[in-house]
Amino acid sequence: MAKKKASSDSPGAALVIVESPAKAKTIGKYLGKGYVVEASVGHVRDLPQGAAQIPAKYKKEKWASLGVNVENDFEPLYVVSPGKSKQIKLLKDQLKKADRLYLATDEDREGEAISWHLLELLKPKVPVHRLVFHEITEDAIQRALESPRQVDDGLVRAQETRRILDRLYGYEVSPLLWRKVRPKLSAGRVQSVAVRLIVDRERERMAFVSATWWDLLGAFSKKGDPKQRLDTTIVSVDGQKLPSGKDFDQNTGKLKNESLLLLDEQGAKQLVERIESGEFRVASIEEKPYTTRPYPPFTTSTLQQEANRKLGFTARRTMQVAQALYENGYITYMRTDSTNLSSLAVDEARKLVRSEYGDKFLPPSPRSYSSKVKNAQEAHEAIRPAGTPFAVPAIMKSQLTGEQFKLFDLVWKRTIASQMEDSRGRRIVVTIEGEGCVFTVSGKTIDFAGYLRAYVEGSDDPDAELADQEKALPSVQVGEALDVLQMVAKDHTTQPPGRYSEASLTKSLEERGIGRPSTYASIIDTIQARNYVFKKGGALVPTWVAFSVVKLLEDHLTRLVDYQFTAEMEDDLDAISRGERDNLDYLKNFYFGNGRPGLKKQLENKIDEIDARSISRISLGAAPDGEEVFVRVGRYSPFVEKGDKTASLPEELPPDEVKLGYALDLIEQAKKAEEPLGTCPETGKPVFLKVGRFGPYVMRGTPEDDEKPKNASLLKGMSPDDVDFPTALKLLSLPRELGVHPKLEDVILAQNGRYGPYVKCGSETRSLPADVSPLEVTLEQAIELLNQPKQSGRGRAAAKPPIKVFQEKSPVTEGEVRVLDGRYGPYVTDGETNASLPKGASPEELTFNDALNLLAARAAAGGTKKKKKTTKKKAAKKSTTTKAAKKKTTKAAKKRTAKKAE
């Protein structure tokens, strides 16, 4: 029987407000005709983002730039978010027709704050109810309507306190970074601590000293049966144990325990010769049973980690896909740090275990989980499939996009596995002895897969992973003699600590209680956009700017990047949300201090105290002559420095790869660059080979000349070693004049451009093939290329297709919101305003709300408007002098072409 639409006893229309249009659409399906569902489209009010947003009556106040009146109980100055006025008007108009108002924003602090701000702006005169649900299903909406509550003042105060804290931290500390490190940098309560974690890991890698050791790999088999093979590793020789990687000090590369036997290559090979023809027997067989338990259901953090490991999703991508699944009613609320499941969800999961996997996979009683993470809010539920019964992934495949299905499948399997039986098996260790040496090999047998049948952490295919996890050994007996199949000397080298990935950084932040899982995606985005971190593969690598900023904060504002202090701030915010701590007292202590200096006192006189030169120098050690070598963070790029000698440093070279020897080589190259390759025969000016922040190039002349020096980049694939004086002159000769095109009757030029080498004739351009150099291309080759039709790429007439088009229309222009690929990178437009995407931001991961926020910020800053079409003025006739000059140039070029032909 079909369920009835949710309804209310009160007559008349009710206005329901949610955050997003997608959520509004889904909820609208479950409500009757007596409800109008509208979206606030995210936050409706916030602190001003710049001087342009500060109301005129506050502009002269000392605290105005902060947006927080620190002199009057930290009263925040709220302004309507840019681009939201039209939406607020729509909500006010709908409210006039309503007899009830339901605020159905998300159930976390941010959602509670949005509801409160809506109340402040709309000033309703009708009854107001707060609806809370953690899944968007018909039953959940009905239950919420039956038991509404009021806006939770504790949650609102906690969110407001966090927002004020972040504003005070960011707006007070960032200007210090601008003055002492580099303009346009930012500091943040959680952001700066995350950067410190990444920098600390890179410091460990830089301090790391590798060690190499040798051991033996021995292959044995049952007598006369080489297929019954045991692949072993040596563990001791004549009673003396051999080391493994953990036995070496990572800062010295030396053994921690000198009693261990450290073999070198020669010693290992001599040992092979000594024992390979010896006799070996099975000394012992040790078998131990083991049990592993299922993983708890997903929290925000563990979902981000697993999606990163299994699916390759960034934290932001995971949250966007999860939000779409939630708003369309497929999973429960995706911002949670609880591992709890409701009794209904547990019952449903247990039913599915029985029907999908069988009774033997179902434990006698339900499993319950409690979070081990600091600050977990156990009142919420974990992330699970929405509704009951849970939809089976196979049925959902046609309803979801590829990414949505992958994430839904992940959530479904993890939820079901959490209510399954333990996995049980045996671990077997076989020890083999002979010729004074001991070898061991380990095997593993899974007797009962249990929960692993549904879900293996980090694996896409549980069945394949189960096969990989098992390692069967031949059946042997203690005392049994074995054949030696092979003995191999093997070298090993210790590895530095791994860099953080998005998953491991998220895990580390959560374990330390720093920040909230719901904010990790935006933090990772921000530290990349601010040029503190870049990605190398999946690893997060700090820039030298990050080193400099962390050094400043550690040396001069120590508590602000202290891991424990930052975690305690989250505890305090939780206490405020529960009404256990006064938010005003907390803000006063943080800013003005209480027994220890507050933020304001800590920042006093720092401009005068901090030596920018010292902060921007990171030591690489002393050169052989005893002089110290540094990396310096310059205003525009990093460079290496030894005394008065400097050399540019490639900006995206990982810091742990900048060793002392490499830095000295760069300085030596820079020294050679001061010596000219030769003197240009045409101009009489010196020609140099230089290395700049964007790579090597050649230069004719010097900055001291009256005329600006001419620079030319090296061609793709060309290294500084390939550049001699004749090659440098050829590079400086570009653009090369090849002759005149017989049909186009214009000069053909060969050039090296931003996107590679090409030929040009008038307005016609064609890229050169990879095997043709602009230094050697002939007139005939150029003519043949120009006679061919234009390909996509250089000179393409058609406009590039949009990277992305959002389904929702702009609330400001009512037009399409699109992401386009512009000359200087991707940007978002609503038809009137254009806004560039932040550096490092992925267009594919940009949400509709992100796009609106970028456009609103651009508009508030006096944004870039699309140029209006204007009637072109009739072009003035070209002067006879210009025409004559062009004719003369073409004639001269034709003469040169004819001469070449002779």
Secondary structure by P-SEA (a helix, b strand, c coil): ccccccccccccbbbbbbccaaaaaaaaaaccccbbbbbccccccccccccccccccccccccccccccccccccccccccccaaaaaaaaaaaaaaccbbbbcccccaaaaaaaaaaaaacccccbbbbbbbccccaaaaaaaaaccccccaaaaaaaaaaaaaaaaaaaacaaaaaacccccccccaaaaaaaaaaaaaaaaaaabbbbbbbbbbbbbbccccccbbbbbbbcccccbbbbccccccccccccccccbbbbcaaaaaaaaaacccccccccbbbbbbbbbbbbccccaaaaaaaaaacccccaaaaaaaaaaaaaaccccccccccccccaaaaaaaaaaaaacccccccccbbbbbbbccccccccccccccccccccccccccccccaaaaaaaaaaaaaaaaaabbbbbbbbbbbbbbcccbbbbbbbbbbcccccccccccccccaaaaaaaabbbbccccccbbbbbcbbbbbbbbbbccccccaaaaaaaaaaaccccccaaaaaaaaaaaaccccccccbbbbcaaaaaaaaaaaacccccccaaaaaaaaaaaaaaaaccccaaaaaaaaccccccccccccccccccccccccccccccccccccbbbbbcccccccccccccbbbbcccccccccccaaaaaaaaaaaaaaaccccccccccbbbbbbbcccccccccccccccccbbbbbcccccccccccaaaaaaaaaccccccccccccbbbbbbbcccccccccccbbbbcccccccccccaaaaaaaaaccccccccccccccccccccccccccccccccccccccbbbbcccbbbbcccccccccccaaaaaaaaaaaaaaccccccccccccccccccaaaaaaaaaaaaaaaaaaaaaac
